[in-house]
Each structure stands twice: as structure tokens, then as C-alpha cells.
């Protein structure tokens, strides 16, 4: 369960159970001591919780103890997640947030009566939720209980809570009829986009549905002056999206303001891809109102020793990424916000690259002028984007392995090499009859990898080579990857 959602759980036992499940779903093998240290809870409490979880999930999951700890495995994934979701049935704030979304507003006193709380207890609960909402620069009113803050922030909160979060008994879902409406009315033109987007289908439907319901309840978005000055009248993709206005009016009886379509359109197109260079080029040509992006990109390539002339495609993609962040920053800075788990994962996976990007963003902040509140989120997004981009556009190379050792271990290394490298590179293994100095120095080999040091002495290698352990470890494979991909090597 997402950290954002965990903060809305009022029952301390349920919250702790959810945090335990978050850990063991990732680790499978765990110990009481380890969980106690990770969660900051006594070993006695954790032991009791694990015993009760074992009983609760008896039909859907295994909690098996042995001399080294516990083993966790889902027996029936669908049933397990249904059981897990049922734990939240009595959590009042998940229901209240859904009611707020639909405009079903009541006073704090009425909520106290509904849930059999005293009014003072309900007020303490409201105070707890107010602290959580500060993350979105929002608050709660009391008469009625409603979200208070900028409209863009409220919509971002709903998107993160319902779409990015795990399903709960009170999760809001866009009606399936929206999808059918698109297929019936716009089907022939879907997918034929000039600018396109990287957003997922359901993510788009959530953005649209949130817009519809907020409009229905009288909450209209306010566009910044700079955005209003953009001329959308001849934009093919925008005109296609504008056709939603009469469709939604006819199908759902909801009037959508034209500014809402602009807002929705820009939110969608700010999410860029890494595999449609023509669309990225058009996106830049039509919407880049920030000339400062160009010197920032130049500085980025210099920092990471990347030749823009050799890799011009990377310049276009990176420019489009920064343009997407600038559009978000202009409309509502919170649109650049990531969930806390995403930032943690990116830091863990790409720590060195993240730190380099952090230094770069801070050094160029005078040009970029991003909201300081969401700089960490932008840095994490940039790190994730460049890691994907540099991996995707790494040139295909030929790597030749010279292996020695136990015949089964050699077979294992061959399998690992094929699994890890063959999708992106040509992987070769030299048979005995071809093991000559001439064969090893052929022109089409880019890198020679060996786990046998005498080969480096026996043959005069004119190619780049890498000496790895007899049984390659994680660092050996990382070294091979970075040797083959100079873009990733620059990042690291």
C-alpha cells in the first residue's frame, strides 16, 4: 500500500499490518528482528502481528516459519488482495475522501454521528488528516468537511489517491462507459496523433473523470496567463480532444468548460515518451515558450561528456522532458510531484546518477526557475527518464566472451550473458577451433570479456577487454553494462 494511503488509516493495528505486508511482499524471507528494526516496533508486537496475519490470510497466503525466520508467499494472488483490501472496510477516511470527490459533503458533526464517534474524537481525526494534506498544500474545512486549496492541487491529490494508490473498498474508478464512448465516437482517429503522450489508458481516463466530476460540482480550473496565450485553434490532437465536450454533455449531462480541455490536454502531453522522435519534435516546435531550455540542455551534455552531434536524438528527447516539466510548473507546480516511494526507489537504484542530476538541477535552477518545493521530484524524474533513454538508445555492440572453469559454471555464465545482454547486443562465445589471436582481434568485436587472466598474457588483444571474476558477481555485470554503454557510464 502507498505511503500516502497508509497515512489515512486510523486503526494503528491495521496500519502496522499494512506496513508489515509492504515489507514481506518485497522480501518474501523475513525475520521478526528484521521487521522490528525496519518498522520501529517491538519484537513482541511483531510476533503477535505475524501470528494474526497468518490466521487472517490462511486461505490466500503462506506464512511458514523455520530456523532462519519466516517465508511468505501468496497462494492465491487474487484472493490475497481481496483479503488485504477487506482490512480497510472500516477505515472511515477512505469513504470520506470518496464522498468528498463526488461532492457528497456533510459537517464534522454529521460525520461523528455516522461513524459513532464523539465530536472531539472526530475533530482529532480531522487534525490528523490535515497534517497529511499539507503534502499537497491542502487543508480541510469543517462545515462541511471538504478539501480546501488550489484546484490543481486538489485534482492531483485525487489522481494520486485513487489512481496511483492501491485499490480499497472505496476507490473511485472511471466508469467503463467512458472507454466505450471513445471507441464508438472517436475510434477511427485514436492512435493517429501528431504530438502523442506517454500516459497510460486508465491514467488518462482518471484525469478525464476527475475533470468531469469537478466540473459537475462547480469547480472550474483557472489557467495561467501564459497558458491562455497559446493558440490551440489548429492543433490536430487538441481539436480531437475538444470533441469530448459535446460527447460528455450528451452522455453524462456534464458541461465541460473549454479551459478544462486545455488543462487536460497539457497535462496529457506533458508526459513524454522515449520512442517517438517525430512527436517529440512537433511537441517542442509548438509548445516551447521557454528559450532557456536550450542552454540547459547544452550544459547537461557537457557535464556528462555526451556529443550532441553524435547523439542529436538525445537532445530532442531531453528538451521535450524539460518542456513537459516547465508546462507543469506553469500550470500547477504540484503536477511535477512524485509519490515518496518512487523517489526512494530511484535513489536506491540510481544513487550516483541521482546525485549528479541533483547537482545539475541546482546549478541551473536560476535558468529553470522550477518551484523549489518539487525540485527533488524533478531530479528523480530526470534520473529515471535519462536512465531509460540512455539504455534504450545505447548502440548495439558485439561482445565476445572467453570463459574458463567448471563446465556447469561456464554454461551458467553463458545463460546469464544471453539473458542480460542479447536483447541489446550481439553476444559471442569462441569455440576451441577459433581461439586464435587473429579471431580475437577481428574488427566487428567491440568488447572482449574473460574470466581467465592468462588469456590477457597469451594473446595480444587490440580490442577493449574486461577481466571479470571466475564466477561473475553483480559488479562484474554492472562493469560490462557501463563499458558497452558510454551514456550510462557518463551518468555513473
Secondary structure, DSSP 4 states (H G I P E B T S, - for coil): --HHHHTT---HHHHHHHHHHHHHHHHSEE-HHHHHHHHT--HHHHHHHHHHHHHHTTTTEEEEEETTEEEEEESSHHHHHHHHHHTTTT-HHHHHHHHHHTT----HHHHHHHTT--HHHHHHHHHHHHHHHGGGT-EEEETTEEEES-HHHHHHHHIIIIIISPP-TT-----HHHHHHHHHHHGGGTT--SS-----HHHHHHHHHHHHHHHHTT------HHHHTS--TT-HHHHHHHTHHHHHHHHH--PPPHHHHHHHHHHHHTS--SS-HHHHHHHHHHH---THHHHHHHHHHHHTT--TTTTHHHHHHHHHHHHHHHHHHHHHGGGG---HHHHHHHHHHSHHHHHHHHHHHHHTHHHH---GGGHHHHHHHHHHHHHHHHHHTPPP-EEEEE--S-HHHHHHHHHHHHHHHTTTSEEEE--GGG-SHHHHT-TT--EEEES-THHHHHS---SEEEE--SS--HHHHHHHHHHH-HHHHHH-
